[in-house]
Amino acid sequence: MRRVLYPGSFDPVTNGHLDVAKRAAKIFDEVLVAVAANSEKKAAFSIEERMKLFQEACKDLPNVKVVTFHGLLVNAVDRFHADAVIRGIRAASDFEYEFQMALMNRELNGRCETLFMMTDPAYSFVSSRLIKEIAANDGDYASFVPPAVAEALKRKFSKEEKH
Ligand code: PNS
């Protein structure tokens, strides 16, 4: 039984994230999507919302589960008995930060191996940050996110406009 942890902020999940989860699910027996509870970034969606949106997006993938974690990723790796961590890489610019984090994580916990999965080129320019910016400015983001996320963004940003 090989279990991989797929950590991230997922604020919100995009089609790029979903593609990584789907492809990882073909390689590993179980994929645990791990939504970070104390990410540095100020989140637009709550942990519960982010988990629910990822769960909805992967409801047809029986070996993908969604969990949350507080604190260090290396501790979550032990707690969830994961064999590895997987992260998506979109471009060389992602690599520097990811490489540093992977090395630090392995230094902190010798069991924490990080694997990188290259993005499908169709999603190489998609990011949660850009999606939120497009949503906040009334643009069209529907082809970059799962349908439930598009609905949630519509609700969130039209609500924020009224305040
Ligand atoms: O989707 P993101 O924001 O790129 O994900 C980054 C995340 C949440 C995976 C990373 O910040 C993380 O692992 N945070 C938990 C705290 C931690 O372990 N930091 C790394 C120390 S080397």
Backbone and ligand atoms as CSV (ligand in chain L), in Angstrom:
chain,resi,resn,atom,element,x,y,z
A,1,MET,N,N,0.849,-1.199,0.000
A,1,MET,CA,C,0.000,0.000,0.000
A,1,MET,C,C,0.885,1.249,0.000
A,2,ARG,N,N,0.901,1.960,-1.103
A,2,ARG,CA,C,1.725,3.170,-1.208
A,2,ARG,C,C,0.840,4.411,-1.140
A,3,ARG,N,N,1.158,5.275,-0.174
A,3,ARG,CA,C,0.320,6.463,0.034
A,3,ARG,C,C,1.165,7.722,-0.175
A,4,VAL,N,N,0.638,8.633,-0.987
A,4,VAL,CA,C,1.366,9.891,-1.221
A,4,VAL,C,C,0.543,11.058,-0.683
A,5,LEU,N,N,1.240,12.008,-0.088
A,5,LEU,CA,C,0.590,13.210,0.433
A,5,LEU,C,C,0.743,14.315,-0.608
A,6,TYR,N,N,-0.352,14.958,-0.936
A,6,TYR,CA,C,-0.318,16.054,-1.897
A,6,TYR,C,C,-0.720,17.340,-1.151
A,7,PRO,N,N,0.266,18.068,-0.608
A,7,PRO,CA,C,-0.061,19.236,0.208
A,7,PRO,C,C,-0.183,20.512,-0.609
A,8,GLY,N,N,-0.934,21.467,-0.061
A,8,GLY,CA,C,-1.038,22.763,-0.725
A,8,GLY,C,C,-2.037,23.647,-0.016
A,9,SER,N,N,-2.113,24.890,-0.486
A,9,SER,CA,C,-3.110,25.817,0.057
A,9,SER,C,C,-4.465,25.559,-0.603
A,10,PHE,N,N,-4.444,25.278,-1.884
A,10,PHE,CA,C,-5.661,24.954,-2.638
A,10,PHE,C,C,-6.752,25.986,-2.370
A,11,ASP,N,N,-6.420,27.245,-2.616
A,11,ASP,CA,C,-7.326,28.363,-2.279
A,11,ASP,C,C,-7.743,29.138,-3.513
A,12,PRO,N,N,-8.554,28.578,-4.392
A,12,PRO,CA,C,-9.188,27.267,-4.353
A,12,PRO,C,C,-8.464,26.303,-5.289
A,13,VAL,N,N,-8.925,25.035,-5.274
A,13,VAL,CA,C,-8.379,24.023,-6.195
A,13,VAL,C,C,-8.636,24.447,-7.648
A,14,THR,N,N,-7.627,24.236,-8.500
A,14,THR,CA,C,-7.772,24.548,-9.928
A,14,THR,C,C,-7.740,23.240,-10.732
A,15,ASN,N,N,-7.984,23.352,-12.034
A,15,ASN,CA,C,-7.886,22.158,-12.882
A,15,ASN,C,C,-6.454,21.623,-12.924
A,16,GLY,N,N,-5.483,22.508,-12.707
A,16,GLY,CA,C,-4.080,22.065,-12.657
A,16,GLY,C,C,-3.832,21.174,-11.446
A,17,HIS,N,N,-4.339,21.581,-10.275
A,17,HIS,CA,C,-4.210,20.749,-9.064
A,17,HIS,C,C,-4.902,19.402,-9.275
A,18,LEU,N,N,-6.098,19.479,-9.847
A,18,LEU,CA,C,-6.894,18.260,-10.034
A,18,LEU,C,C,-6.177,17.275,-10.963
A,19,ASP,N,N,-5.536,17.818,-11.980
A,19,ASP,CA,C,-4.786,16.982,-12.928
A,19,ASP,C,C,-3.642,16.246,-12.210
A,20,VAL,N,N,-2.945,16.948,-11.321
A,20,VAL,CA,C,-1.856,16.299,-10.565
A,20,VAL,C,C,-2.432,15.192,-9.684
A,21,ALA,N,N,-3.546,15.487,-8.994
A,21,ALA,CA,C,-4.165,14.478,-8.105
A,21,ALA,C,C,-4.584,13.247,-8.903
A,22,LYS,N,N,-5.178,13.471,-10.084
A,22,LYS,CA,C,-5.645,12.355,-10.922
A,22,LYS,C,C,-4.488,11.491,-11.389
A,23,ARG,N,N,-3.420,12.149,-11.833
A,23,ARG,CA,C,-2.271,11.390,-12.343
A,23,ARG,C,C,-1.548,10.665,-11.216
A,24,ALA,N,N,-1.483,11.299,-10.046
A,24,ALA,CA,C,-0.852,10.640,-8.888
A,24,ALA,C,C,-1.678,9.415,-8.476
A,25,ALA,N,N,-2.991,9.520,-8.633
A,25,ALA,CA,C,-3.875,8.413,-8.231
A,25,ALA,C,C,-3.671,7.169,-9.101
A,26,LYS,N,N,-3.077,7.367,-10.282
A,26,LYS,CA,C,-2.788,6.215,-11.156
A,26,LYS,C,C,-1.490,5.528,-10.734
A,27,ILE,N,N,-0.642,6.250,-10.028
A,27,ILE,CA,C,0.671,5.722,-9.656
A,27,ILE,C,C,0.659,5.148,-8.238
A,28,PHE,N,N,-0.075,5.845,-7.337
A,28,PHE,CA,C,-0.090,5.436,-5.922
A,28,PHE,C,C,-1.405,4.743,-5.584
A,29,ASP,N,N,-1.363,3.907,-4.533
A,29,ASP,CA,C,-2.600,3.260,-4.088
A,29,ASP,C,C,-3.554,4.297,-3.496
A,30,GLU,N,N,-2.966,5.273,-2.786
A,30,GLU,CA,C,-3.819,6.299,-2.173
A,30,GLU,C,C,-3.156,7.667,-2.265
A,31,VAL,N,N,-3.956,8.666,-2.602
A,31,VAL,CA,C,-3.488,10.051,-2.619
A,31,VAL,C,C,-4.237,10.794,-1.516
A,32,LEU,N,N,-3.484,11.391,-0.585
A,32,LEU,CA,C,-4.113,12.215,0.454
A,32,LEU,C,C,-3.849,13.666,0.114
A,33,VAL,N,N,-4.870,14.342,-0.347
A,33,VAL,CA,C,-4.754,15.784,-0.583
A,33,VAL,C,C,-4.747,16.440,0.799
A,34,ALA,N,N,-3.683,17.186,1.114
A,34,ALA,CA,C,-3.549,17.744,2.464
A,34,ALA,C,C,-3.620,19.268,2.400
A,35,VAL,N,N,-4.751,19.801,2.826
A,35,VAL,CA,C,-4.973,21.244,2.765
A,35,VAL,C,C,-4.306,21.895,3.989
A,36,ALA,N,N,-3.361,22.786,3.727
A,36,ALA,CA,C,-2.595,23.407,4.820
A,36,ALA,C,C,-3.451,24.411,5.575
A,37,ALA,N,N,-3.518,24.224,6.899
A,37,ALA,CA,C,-4.383,25.087,7.710
A,37,ALA,C,C,-3.699,26.388,8.093
A,38,ASN,N,N,-2.376,26.397,8.131
A,38,ASN,CA,C,-1.709,27.631,8.573
A,38,ASN,C,C,-0.743,28.143,7.522
A,39,SER,N,N,-1.238,28.147,6.306
A,39,SER,CA,C,-0.410,28.672,5.217
A,39,SER,C,C,-0.111,30.155,5.486
A,40,GLU,N,N,1.039,30.597,5.042
A,40,GLU,CA,C,1.455,31.996,5.215
A,40,GLU,C,C,0.459,32.955,4.540
A,41,LYS,N,N,-0.121,32.448,3.446
A,41,LYS,CA,C,-0.955,33.330,2.629
A,41,LYS,C,C,-2.324,33.543,3.263
A,42,LYS,N,N,-2.864,34.741,3.117
A,42,LYS,CA,C,-4.213,34.997,3.610
A,42,LYS,C,C,-5.197,34.363,2.627
A,43,ALA,N,N,-6.004,33.444,3.139
A,43,ALA,CA,C,-6.862,32.666,2.244
A,43,ALA,C,C,-8.203,33.341,1.977
A,44,ALA,N,N,-8.710,33.148,0.775
A,44,ALA,CA,C,-10.041,33.651,0.440
A,44,ALA,C,C,-11.103,32.680,0.950
A,45,PHE,N,N,-10.775,31.370,0.895
A,45,PHE,CA,C,-11.730,30.344,1.328
A,45,PHE,C,C,-11.253,29.740,2.649
A,46,SER,N,N,-12.210,29.361,3.502
A,46,SER,CA,C,-11.861,28.717,4.772
A,46,SER,C,C,-11.324,27.314,4.491
A,47,ILE,N,N,-10.707,26.716,5.507
A,47,ILE,CA,C,-10.206,25.348,5.366
A,47,ILE,C,C,-11.351,24.414,4.949
A,48,GLU,N,N,-12.492,24.572,5.627
A,48,GLU,CA,C,-13.633,23.691,5.346
A,48,GLU,C,C,-14.085,23.848,3.895
A,49,GLU,N,N,-14.132,25.097,3.432
A,49,GLU,CA,C,-14.553,25.344,2.041
A,49,GLU,C,C,-13.548,24.732,1.067
A,50,ARG,N,N,-12.264,24.922,1.354
A,50,ARG,CA,C,-11.232,24.405,0.444
A,50,ARG,C,C,-11.262,22.884,0.389
A,51,MET,N,N,-11.485,22.259,1.554
A,51,MET,CA,C,-11.555,20.785,1.597
A,51,MET,C,C,-12.774,20.291,0.818
A,52,LYS,N,N,-13.908,20.957,1.059
A,52,LYS,CA,C,-15.154,20.533,0.410
A,52,LYS,C,C,-15.054,20.663,-1.114
A,53,LEU,N,N,-14.436,21.750,-1.566
A,53,LEU,CA,C,-14.319,21.972,-3.014
A,53,LEU,C,C,-13.399,20.929,-3.652
A,54,PHE,N,N,-12.325,20.543,-2.947
A,54,PHE,CA,C,-11.432,19.524,-3.519
A,54,PHE,C,C,-12.138,18.161,-3.491
A,55,GLN,N,N,-12.867,17.889,-2.381
A,55,GLN,CA,C,-13.610,16.624,-2.275
A,55,GLN,C,C,-14.610,16.482,-3.421
A,56,GLU,N,N,-15.330,17.556,-3.676
A,56,GLU,CA,C,-16.333,17.558,-4.748
A,56,GLU,C,C,-15.648,17.300,-6.098
A,57,ALA,N,N,-14.491,17.930,-6.303
A,57,ALA,CA,C,-13.791,17.813,-7.589
A,57,ALA,C,C,-13.252,16.403,-7.835
A,58,CYS,N,N,-12.968,15.676,-6.757
A,58,CYS,CA,C,-12.385,14.337,-6.970
A,58,CYS,C,C,-13.312,13.231,-6.456
A,59,LYS,N,N,-14.608,13.512,-6.484
A,59,LYS,CA,C,-15.553,12.531,-5.942
A,59,LYS,C,C,-15.591,11.231,-6.758
A,60,ASP,N,N,-15.153,11.283,-8.006
A,60,ASP,CA,C,-15.133,10.062,-8.828
A,60,ASP,C,C,-13.792,9.327,-8.754
A,61,LEU,N,N,-12.912,9.775,-7.896
A,61,LEU,CA,C,-11.600,9.132,-7.757
A,61,LEU,C,C,-11.566,8.434,-6.394
A,62,PRO,N,N,-11.838,7.124,-6.365
A,62,PRO,CA,C,-11.996,6.441,-5.074
A,62,PRO,C,C,-10.744,6.426,-4.207
A,63,ASN,N,N,-9.574,6.543,-4.806
A,63,ASN,CA,C,-8.352,6.475,-3.976
A,63,ASN,C,C,-7.754,7.856,-3.676
A,64,VAL,N,N,-8.570,8.906,-3.862
A,64,VAL,CA,C,-8.122,10.246,-3.472
A,64,VAL,C,C,-8.972,10.718,-2.285
A,65,LYS,N,N,-8.299,11.069,-1.185
A,65,LYS,CA,C,-9.010,11.561,0.001
A,65,LYS,C,C,-8.472,12.938,0.360
A,66,VAL,N,N,-9.304,13.719,1.030
A,66,VAL,CA,C,-8.896,15.075,1.389
A,66,VAL,C,C,-8.810,15.195,2.914
A,67,VAL,N,N,-7.660,15.684,3.389
A,67,VAL,CA,C,-7.459,15.886,4.823
A,67,VAL,C,C,-6.910,17.299,5.020
A,68,THR,N,N,-6.762,17.692,6.273
A,68,THR,CA,C,-6.103,18.974,6.537
A,68,THR,C,C,-4.944,18.734,7.490
A,69,PHE,N,N,-4.004,19.659,7.529
A,69,PHE,CA,C,-2.922,19.537,8.511
A,69,PHE,C,C,-2.526,20.912,9.032
A,70,HIS,N,N,-2.128,20.929,10.320
A,70,HIS,CA,C,-1.609,22.140,10.950
A,70,HIS,C,C,-0.109,21.951,11.118
A,71,GLY,N,N,0.619,23.034,11.136
A,71,GLY,CA,C,2.045,22.945,11.453
A,71,GLY,C,C,2.864,22.423,10.292
A,72,LEU,N,N,3.951,21.744,10.643
A,72,LEU,CA,C,4.914,21.355,9.618
A,72,LEU,C,C,4.434,20.178,8.772
A,73,LEU,N,N,4.746,20.271,7.498
A,73,LEU,CA,C,4.410,19.191,6.566
A,73,LEU,C,C,5.096,17.875,6.967
A,74,VAL,N,N,6.341,17.973,7.433
A,74,VAL,CA,C,7.074,16.745,7.774
A,74,VAL,C,C,6.370,15.953,8.887
A,75,ASN,N,N,5.672,16.677,9.778
A,75,ASN,CA,C,4.936,15.974,10.837
A,75,ASN,C,C,3.683,15.310,10.270
A,76,ALA,N,N,3.071,15.974,9.281
A,76,ALA,CA,C,1.885,15.389,8.639
A,76,ALA,C,C,2.268,14.108,7.888
A,77,VAL,N,N,3.467,14.104,7.318
A,77,VAL,CA,C,3.939,12.912,6.591
A,77,VAL,C,C,3.961,11.708,7.535
A,78,ASP,N,N,4.445,11.932,8.759
A,78,ASP,CA,C,4.483,10.842,9.745
A,78,ASP,C,C,3.071,10.482,10.210
A,79,ARG,N,N,2.304,11.519,10.546
A,79,ARG,CA,C,0.964,11.290,11.104
A,79,ARG,C,C,0.081,10.498,10.139
A,80,PHE,N,N,0.196,10.810,8.851
A,80,PHE,CA,C,-0.661,10.128,7.873
A,80,PHE,C,C,0.024,8.907,7.250
A,81,HIS,N,N,1.201,8.559,7.778
A,81,HIS,CA,C,1.939,7.390,7.281
A,81,HIS,C,C,2.118,7.441,5.767
A,82,ALA,N,N,2.542,8.617,5.284
A,82,ALA,CA,C,2.736,8.777,3.835
A,82,ALA,C,C,4.129,8.280,3.440
A,83,ASP,N,N,4.221,7.715,2.250
A,83,ASP,CA,C,5.509,7.236,1.738
A,83,ASP,C,C,6.265,8.340,1.018
A,84,ALA,N,N,5.532,9.333,0.552
A,84,ALA,CA,C,6.173,10.431,-0.179
A,84,ALA,C,C,5.231,11.629,-0.219
A,85,VAL,N,N,5.819,12.755,-0.636
A,85,VAL,CA,C,5.048,13.986,-0.857
A,85,VAL,C,C,5.108,14.262,-2.343
A,86,ILE,N,N,4.019,14.704,-2.927
A,86,ILE,CA,C,4.059,15.068,-4.350
A,86,ILE,C,C,3.687,16.540,-4.501
A,87,ARG,N,N,4.406,17.221,-5.394
A,87,ARG,CA,C,4.120,18.630,-5.687
A,87,ARG,C,C,4.140,18.805,-7.197
A,88,GLY,N,N,3.261,19.644,-7.688
A,88,GLY,CA,C,3.227,19.949,-9.120
A,88,GLY,C,C,4.221,21.059,-9.428
A,89,ILE,N,N,4.844,20.967,-10.593
A,89,ILE,CA,C,5.781,22.008,-11.044
A,89,ILE,C,C,5.264,22.539,-12.382
A,90,ARG,N,N,5.068,23.853,-12.450
A,90,ARG,CA,C,4.547,24.436,-13.690
A,90,ARG,C,C,5.649,24.961,-14.581
A,91,ALA,N,N,6.660,25.545,-13.959
A,91,ALA,CA,C,7.720,26.187,-14.750
A,91,ALA,C,C,8.993,26.174,-13.928
A,92,ALA,N,N,10.086,26.535,-14.573
A,92,ALA,CA,C,11.377,26.550,-13.869
A,92,ALA,C,C,11.305,27.461,-12.648
A,93,SER,N,N,10.489,28.523,-12.740
A,93,SER,CA,C,10.387,29.468,-11.618
A,93,SER,C,C,9.807,28.805,-10.371
A,94,ASP,N,N,8.959,27.794,-10.532
A,94,ASP,CA,C,8.436,27.060,-9.366
A,94,ASP,C,C,9.544,26.256,-8.705
A,95,PHE,N,N,10.506,25.852,-9.527
A,95,PHE,CA,C,11.430,24.818,-9.080
A,95,PHE,C,C,12.322,25.249,-7.923
A,96,GLU,N,N,12.784,26.498,-7.967
A,96,GLU,CA,C,13.745,26.956,-6.957
A,96,GLU,C,C,13.162,26.840,-5.541
A,97,TYR,N,N,11.962,27.361,-5.381
A,97,TYR,CA,C,11.275,27.316,-4.083
A,97,TYR,C,C,10.973,25.873,-3.680
A,98,GLU,N,N,10.508,25.098,-4.642
A,98,GLU,CA,C,10.133,23.706,-4.350
A,98,GLU,C,C,11.356,22.874,-3.962
A,99,PHE,N,N,12.455,23.121,-4.647
A,99,PHE,CA,C,13.685,22.369,-4.401
A,99,PHE,C,C,14.196,22.666,-2.987
A,100,GLN,N,N,14.150,23.943,-2.626
A,100,GLN,CA,C,14.601,24.352,-1.289
A,100,GLN,C,C,13.713,23.721,-0.219
A,101,MET,N,N,12.409,23.758,-0.450
A,101,MET,CA,C,11.476,23.206,0.536
A,101,MET,C,C,11.663,21.686,0.659
A,102,ALA,N,N,11.849,21.025,-0.478
A,102,ALA,CA,C,12.024,19.563,-0.460
A,102,ALA,C,C,13.278,19.167,0.314
A,103,LEU,N,N,14.360,19.923,0.090
A,103,LEU,CA,C,15.622,19.608,0.784
A,103,LEU,C,C,15.494,19.868,2.284
A,104,MET,N,N,14.847,20.987,2.636
A,104,MET,CA,C,14.660,21.299,4.061
A,104,MET,C,C,13.776,20.234,4.715
A,105,ASN,N,N,12.729,19.846,4.022
A,105,ASN,CA,C,11.822,18.837,4.593
A,105,ASN,C,C,12.544,17.505,4.814
A,106,ARG,N,N,13.437,17.156,3.906
A,106,ARG,CA,C,14.155,15.885,4.083
A,106,ARG,C,C,15.198,15.985,5.194
A,107,GLU,N,N,15.717,17.220,5.364
A,107,GLU,CA,C,16.655,17.453,6.467
A,107,GLU,C,C,15.927,17.298,7.813
A,108,LEU,N,N,14.686,17.832,7.843
A,108,LEU,CA,C,13.900,17.781,9.084
A,108,LEU,C,C,13.398,16.372,9.377
A,109,ASN,N,N,13.140,15.624,8.328
A,109,ASN,CA,C,12.585,14.269,8.488
A,109,ASN,C,C,13.120,13.406,7.340
A,110,GLY,N,N,14.041,12.550,7.645
A,110,GLY,CA,C,14.688,11.708,6.629
A,110,GLY,C,C,13.717,10.838,5.853
A,111,ARG,N,N,12.502,10.652,6.411
A,111,ARG,CA,C,11.484,9.847,5.707
A,111,ARG,C,C,10.764,10.668,4.626
A,112,CYS,N,N,10.934,11.995,4.642
A,112,CYS,CA,C,10.117,12.854,3.776
A,112,CYS,C,C,10.742,13.016,2.390
A,113,GLU,N,N,10.355,12.156,1.477
A,113,GLU,CA,C,10.829,12.243,0.089
A,113,GLU,C,C,9.813,13.040,-0.719
A,114,THR,N,N,10.288,13.994,-1.510
A,114,THR,CA,C,9.370,14.784,-2.341
A,114,THR,C,C,9.531,14.398,-3.805
A,115,LEU,N,N,8.410,14.156,-4.460
A,115,LEU,CA,C,8.416,13.870,-5.894
A,115,LEU,C,C,7.766,15.045,-6.609
A,116,PHE,N,N,8.290,15.397,-7.772
A,116,PHE,CA,C,7.713,16.489,-8.549
A,116,PHE,C,C,7.024,15.940,-9.784
A,117,MET,N,N,5.841,16.448,-10.033
A,117,MET,CA,C,5.119,16.044,-11.244
A,117,MET,C,C,4.990,17.267,-12.142
A,118,MET,N,N,5.441,17.114,-13.390
A,118,MET,CA,C,5.369,18.239,-14.327
A,118,MET,C,C,3.904,18.463,-14.693
A,119,THR,N,N,3.530,19.704,-14.725
A,119,THR,CA,C,2.152,20.026,-15.079
A,119,THR,C,C,1.843,19.638,-16.519
A,120,ASP,N,N,0.586,19.396,-16.788
A,120,ASP,CA,C,0.149,19.286,-18.178
A,120,ASP,C,C,0.283,20.707,-18.759
A,121,PRO,N,N,0.903,20.843,-19.938
A,121,PRO,CA,C,1.103,22.200,-20.478
A,121,PRO,C,C,-0.195,23.015,-20.556
A,122,ALA,N,N,-1.314,22.328,-20.669
A,122,ALA,CA,C,-2.599,23.042,-20.750
A,122,ALA,C,C,-2.868,23.862,-19.496
A,123,TYR,N,N,-2.209,23.503,-18.365
A,123,TYR,CA,C,-2.460,24.208,-17.098
A,123,TYR,C,C,-1.239,24.973,-16.607
A,124,SER,N,N,-0.227,25.095,-17.452
A,124,SER,CA,C,1.052,25.638,-16.959
A,124,SER,C,C,0.939,27.094,-16.516
A,125,PHE,N,N,-0.087,27.784,-16.954
A,125,PHE,CA,C,-0.232,29.213,-16.594
A,125,PHE,C,C,-1.347,29.434,-15.570
A,126,VAL,N,N,-1.943,28.329,-15.075
A,126,VAL,CA,C,-3.079,28.470,-14.151
A,126,VAL,C,C,-2.580,28.491,-12.709
A,127,SER,N,N,-3.048,29.453,-11.925
A,127,SER,CA,C,-2.718,29.472,-10.494
A,127,SER,C,C,-3.929,29.985,-9.715
A,128,SER,N,N,-4.034,29.553,-8.471
A,128,SER,CA,C,-5.160,30.004,-7.631
A,128,SER,C,C,-5.151,31.518,-7.498
A,129,ARG,N,N,-3.956,32.076,-7.386
A,129,ARG,CA,C,-3.854,33.534,-7.210
A,129,ARG,C,C,-4.437,34.281,-8.413
A,130,LEU,N,N,-4.064,33.836,-9.617
A,130,LEU,CA,C,-4.587,34.506,-10.819
A,130,LEU,C,C,-6.088,34.303,-10.958
A,131,ILE,N,N,-6.546,33.094,-10.619
A,131,ILE,CA,C,-7.990,32.811,-10.718
A,131,ILE,C,C,-8.779,33.786,-9.836
A,132,LYS,N,N,-8.272,34.007,-8.605
A,132,LYS,CA,C,-8.976,34.916,-7.683
A,132,LYS,C,C,-8.955,36.345,-8.214
A,133,GLU,N,N,-7.830,36.696,-8.838
A,133,GLU,CA,C,-7.728,38.055,-9.388
A,133,GLU,C,C,-8.729,38.236,-10.539
A,134,ILE,N,N,-8.834,37.216,-11.373
A,134,ILE,CA,C,-9.792,37.291,-12.488
A,134,ILE,C,C,-11.217,37.374,-11.934
A,135,ALA,N,N,-11.494,36.545,-10.909
A,135,ALA,CA,C,-12.844,36.521,-10.323
A,135,ALA,C,C,-13.171,37.880,-9.694
A,136,ALA,N,N,-12.195,38.458,-9.005
A,136,ALA,CA,C,-12.437,39.739,-8.325
A,136,ALA,C,C,-12.706,40.860,-9.321
A,137,ASN,N,N,-12.233,40.648,-10.569
A,137,ASN,CA,C,-12.407,41.694,-11.577
A,137,ASN,C,C,-13.390,41.288,-12.660
A,138,ASP,N,N,-14.241,40.315,-12.277
A,138,ASP,CA,C,-15.374,39.959,-13.118
A,138,ASP,C,C,-14.985,39.335,-14.460
A,139,GLY,N,N,-13.830,38.674,-14.511
A,139,GLY,CA,C,-13.401,38.021,-15.752
A,139,GLY,C,C,-13.909,36.594,-15.837
A,140,ASP,N,N,-13.506,35.894,-16.895
A,140,ASP,CA,C,-14.006,34.538,-17.137
A,140,ASP,C,C,-12.933,33.511,-16.766
A,141,TYR,N,N,-13.194,32.763,-15.712
A,141,TYR,CA,C,-12.224,31.780,-15.203
A,141,TYR,C,C,-12.768,30.357,-15.293
A,142,ALA,N,N,-13.964,30.205,-15.884
A,142,ALA,CA,C,-14.692,28.931,-15.803
A,142,ALA,C,C,-13.913,27.746,-16.372
A,143,SER,N,N,-13.051,27.994,-17.369
A,143,SER,CA,C,-12.364,26.846,-17.979
A,143,SER,C,C,-11.119,26.424,-17.184
A,144,PHE,N,N,-10.803,27.142,-16.121
A,144,PHE,CA,C,-9.577,26.834,-15.360
A,144,PHE,C,C,-9.836,26.129,-14.041
A,145,VAL,N,N,-11.113,26.027,-13.666
A,145,VAL,CA,C,-11.444,25.447,-12.353
A,145,VAL,C,C,-12.602,24.458,-12.486
A,146,PRO,N,N,-12.719,23.506,-11.536
A,146,PRO,CA,C,-13.865,22.602,-11.569
A,146,PRO,C,C,-15.175,23.399,-11.408
A,147,PRO,N,N,-16.307,22.868,-11.916
A,147,PRO,CA,C,-17.569,23.628,-11.901
A,147,PRO,C,C,-17.974,24.129,-10.515
A,148,ALA,N,N,-17.799,23.308,-9.470
A,148,ALA,CA,C,-18.220,23.741,-8.126
A,148,ALA,C,C,-17.373,24.926,-7.647
A,149,VAL,N,N,-16.119,24.973,-8.085
A,149,VAL,CA,C,-15.241,26.087,-7.699
A,149,VAL,C,C,-15.693,27.363,-8.415
A,150,ALA,N,N,-16.077,27.220,-9.678
A,150,ALA,CA,C,-16.558,28.387,-10.427
A,150,ALA,C,C,-17.782,28.979,-9.722
A,151,GLU,N,N,-18.673,28.104,-9.270
A,151,GLU,CA,C,-19.868,28.562,-8.542
A,151,GLU,C,C,-19.481,29.258,-7.239
A,152,ALA,N,N,-18.545,28.634,-6.514
A,152,ALA,CA,C,-18.133,29.185,-5.215
A,152,ALA,C,C,-17.467,30.551,-5.398
A,153,LEU,N,N,-16.667,30.696,-6.454
A,153,LEU,CA,C,-16.001,31.982,-6.714
A,153,LEU,C,C,-17.039,33.050,-7.040
A,154,LYS,N,N,-18.031,32.628,-7.817
A,154,LYS,CA,C,-19.078,33.578,-8.205
A,154,LYS,C,C,-19.787,34.090,-6.950
A,155,ARG,N,N,-20.135,33.136,-6.061
A,155,ARG,CA,C,-20.833,33.515,-4.819
A,155,ARG,C,C,-19.947,34.422,-3.962
A,156,LYS,N,N,-18.689,34.018,-3.800
A,156,LYS,CA,C,-17.801,34.756,-2.901
A,156,LYS,C,C,-17.533,36.173,-3.405
A,157,PHE,N,N,-17.206,36.292,-4.680
A,157,PHE,CA,C,-16.801,37.609,-5.152
A,157,PHE,C,C,-17.981,38.534,-5.425
A,158,SER,N,N,-19.153,37.985,-5.735
A,158,SER,CA,C,-20.300,38.889,-5.900
A,158,SER,C,C,-20.742,39.382,-4.524
A,159,LYS,N,N,-20.580,38.509,-3.481
A,159,LYS,CA,C,-20.916,38.899,-2.106
A,159,LYS,C,C,-19.980,40.019,-1.641
A,160,GLU,N,N,-18.674,39.826,-1.934
A,160,GLU,CA,C,-17.690,40.806,-1.466
A,160,GLU,C,C,-17.919,42.183,-2.098
A,161,GLU,N,N,-18.434,42.148,-3.322
A,161,GLU,CA,C,-18.670,43.397,-4.036
A,161,GLU,C,C,-19.700,44.278,-3.317
A,162,LYS,N,N,-20.701,43.551,-2.699
A,162,LYS,CA,C,-21.783,44.289,-2.040
A,162,LYS,C,C,-21.305,45.000,-0.780
A,163,HIS,N,N,-20.200,44.484,-0.164
A,163,HIS,CA,C,-19.752,45.064,1.109
A,163,HIS,C,C,-18.880,46.293,0.908
L,1,PNS,O1,O,-0.091,25.625,-2.433
L,1,PNS,P1,P,1.102,26.226,-1.751
L,1,PNS,O2,O,0.727,27.492,-1.029
L,1,PNS,O3,O,2.274,26.399,-2.676
L,1,PNS,O4,O,1.548,25.153,-0.616
L,1,PNS,C1,C,2.652,25.382,0.216
L,1,PNS,C2,C,2.629,24.407,1.406
L,1,PNS,C3,C,1.326,24.570,2.188
L,1,PNS,C4,C,2.738,22.993,0.915
L,1,PNS,C5,C,3.851,24.739,2.317
L,1,PNS,O5,O,3.851,26.087,2.640
L,1,PNS,C6,C,3.855,23.911,3.594
L,1,PNS,O6,O,4.188,22.751,3.582
L,1,PNS,N1,N,3.428,24.530,4.725
L,1,PNS,C7,C,3.399,23.892,6.026
L,1,PNS,C8,C,4.540,24.414,6.919
L,1,PNS,C9,C,5.851,23.804,6.459
L,1,PNS,O7,O,6.100,22.631,6.666
L,1,PNS,N2,N,6.652,24.635,5.764
L,1,PNS,C10,C,7.851,24.196,5.061
L,1,PNS,C11,C,9.061,24.267,5.923
L,1,PNS,S1,S,10.430,23.743,4.954
